[in-house]
Amino acid sequence: MIYRIGSEFIMPEIETSRLHLRQFSMADLDDLFAIRSDPEVMRFIGAGQPHSLDQVRDALEHVILVWKKHSFGRWAIVHKADKKLIGWCGLAFLDQTQEIEIGYGIAKEYWGGGLTTEAAVATIRYGFEELKLDRIVAVAMPENIASRRIMEKIGMRFEKTGHWYEADLVYYVILRDEYERGAGVYDAINMLTLNTRHP
């Protein structure tokens, strides 16, 4: 589903029980830098190195442009109770392909509470129910056990190992019919609202 009024793009936002998934803006630069400059957060992302402020600025500008071009992308994850930006989650094109992948990352202090899974569930639902995708994939370094567990929790299954982003990665997939058959996690984690708001 593409949200526009005339030629103006309208950003979809999602609210779950604990999270608000909203559009990134350049005002998020410092908060996002605090997350992406943490070596532990970035250990299994990209080259495995913390990002500089310039790298985060470039990534943030790219995320904003991708949403406007494709009507999907990465959301900013805001913890509703703390009113704080704690990470990102969303959809993107898998490296050198036309496949759509889910990706996510969250600040270290919020690890272990199921928040990444909650955001990922909402993203998968958006992909299938709003964008009408036929399949969504995910990749991770083989040793990134935490990310692989999230993929499995949201109903994805391991399919193969391949080479993307200049690394050998494991590849997981979920198909539309697998989603529609109803992995219980999609009912257990309630996506409270899907709104369209001006960026």
C-alpha positions in Angstrom: 0.0 0.0 0.0 1.4 3.4 -1.0 0.4 6.3 1.2 0.3 9.7 -0.7 -1.8 12.8 -0.9 -1.2 14.1 -4.4 2.6 13.9 -4.8 3.3 14.1 -1.0 4.5 11.1 0.8 2.8 10.1 4.0 4.8 8.0 6.5 3.1 5.0 8.0 3.6 4.6 11.7 3.0 1.6 13.9 2.1 1.4 17.6 2.5 -1.9 19.6 1.9 -2.4 23.3 5.4 -1.1 24.2 6.8 0.6 21.1 6.1 3.3 18.6 7.6 2.7 15.2 7.9 6.1 13.5 9.8 7.8 10.7 13.4 8.8 11.3 14.4 12.5 11.0 17.8 14.2 11.1 16.9 15.3 14.6 17.5 11.6 15.6 21.2 11.8 14.6 22.7 12.1 18.1 20.5 9.4 19.6 21.1 7.0 16.7 24.9 7.7 16.9 24.8 6.7 20.6 23.5 3.3 19.6 25.5 2.7 16.4 28.8 3.8 18.0 28.5 1.0 20.5 30.9 -1.8 19.5 28.6 -4.5 21.1 25.5 -3.3 19.1 27.5 -3.2 15.9 29.4 -6.4 16.4 27.3 -8.4 13.9 26.2 -5.5 11.7 28.0 -4.5 8.5 31.7 -4.6 8.9 31.3 -5.3 12.6 32.7 -1.9 13.6 31.1 1.0 15.5 30.1 3.9 13.2 31.4 7.4 13.2 29.1 10.4 13.4 29.5 11.0 9.6 28.6 7.3 8.9 25.5 7.5 11.0 24.5 10.8 9.3 24.9 9.2 5.8 22.9 6.2 6.9 20.1 8.3 8.3 19.9 10.4 5.1 19.7 7.2 3.1 16.9 5.7 5.3 14.8 8.8 4.9 15.3 8.8 1.1 14.4 5.1 0.8 11.1 5.6 2.5 10.1 8.3 0.0 11.2 6.2 -3.0 9.8 2.8 -2.1 7.1 3.3 0.7 9.0 1.0 3.0 12.2 1.2 4.9 13.6 1.3 8.5 11.5 2.8 11.3 12.9 4.4 14.4 11.9 2.3 17.4 10.7 4.5 20.3 10.2 3.0 23.7 6.8 4.4 24.7 7.3 4.3 28.5 10.8 5.8 28.4 10.0 8.2 25.4 13.4 7.3 24.0 14.8 6.2 20.6 16.2 2.7 21.2 16.9 1.3 17.8 15.6 0.6 14.3 13.6 -2.0 12.5 12.1 -2.4 9.0 12.4 -3.6 5.5 15.0 -3.0 2.7 16.3 -4.6 -0.4 18.7 -7.4 0.3 22.2 -6.6 -1.1 22.4 -6.9 -4.9 18.9 -8.5 -5.2 15.2 -7.5 -5.5 14.3 -9.5 -2.4 12.9 -7.7 0.6 14.7 -8.3 3.9 13.9 -7.4 7.5 16.6 -5.8 9.6 16.8 -4.6 13.1 19.1 -3.3 15.9 18.5 -2.1 19.4 20.4 -0.4 22.2 22.3 -2.7 24.5 20.4 -1.6 27.6 17.2 -2.9 26.0 18.5 -6.3 25.1 16.7 -9.4 26.5 13.2 -7.9 26.9 11.6 -9.1 23.7 11.4 -5.6 22.3 13.3 -6.5 19.1 10.9 -9.4 18.5 7.9 -7.1 19.1 9.2 -4.6 16.5 10.0 -7.4 14.0 6.5 -8.9 14.3 5.0 -5.6 13.5 7.3 -5.2 10.5 6.5 -8.6 9.1 2.8 -7.9 9.5 3.2 -4.6 7.7 5.1 -6.3 4.9 2.4 -9.0 4.3 -0.8 -7.1 5.2 0.0 -3.6 3.9 2.6 -4.1 1.2 1.2 -7.5 0.1 4.6 -9.0 -0.2 4.9 -12.7 -1.1 8.1 -13.4 0.9 10.4 -11.6 3.4 13.9 -12.8 4.0 16.6 -12.1 6.6 20.3 -12.6 6.8 22.8 -12.8 9.7 26.3 -13.8 10.5 26.2 -17.5 11.5 27.5 -16.8 15.0 24.8 -14.2 15.7 22.7 -16.5 17.7 20.5 -13.8 19.2 19.4 -12.5 15.7 18.8 -16.0 14.5 16.5 -16.7 17.5 14.5 -13.6 16.7 14.1 -14.8 13.1 12.9 -18.2 14.3 10.5 -16.6 16.9 8.8 -14.6 14.1 8.2 -17.7 12.0 11.1 -17.5 9.6 13.0 -20.7 8.7 16.6 -21.3 7.7 17.0 -21.9 4.0 20.7 -21.6 3.0 24.0 -19.9 3.4 25.1 -17.3 0.9 27.3 -14.3 0.3 25.8 -10.8 0.8 27.3 -7.6 2.1 30.8 -9.0 1.5 30.3 -11.7 4.0 29.0 -15.3 4.3 25.7 -15.2 5.9 22.8 -17.4 6.9 19.5 -16.8 5.0 16.1 -17.1 6.5 12.7 -16.8 4.8 9.0 -16.6 5.6 6.4 -16.9 2.8 3.0 -15.3 2.7 1.2 -18.7 3.1 3.4 -19.5 6.1 2.5 -16.2 7.6 -1.2 -16.7 6.9 -1.2 -20.1 8.5 -0.6 -18.2 11.7 2.5 -18.5 13.7 1.2 -17.9 17.2 3.6 -15.0 17.8 1.6 -12.8 15.4 -1.5 -13.1 17.5 0.4 -12.9 20.8 2.0 -9.6 20.0 -0.7 -7.1 19.3 -0.1 -4.4 16.7 -2.4 -1.8 18.2 -2.5 0.7 15.4 -1.2 1.4 11.9 -1.5 5.1 11.2 -0.5 7.3 8.2 1.0 10.6 9.3 2.8 13.4 7.6 6.6 13.2 8.0 
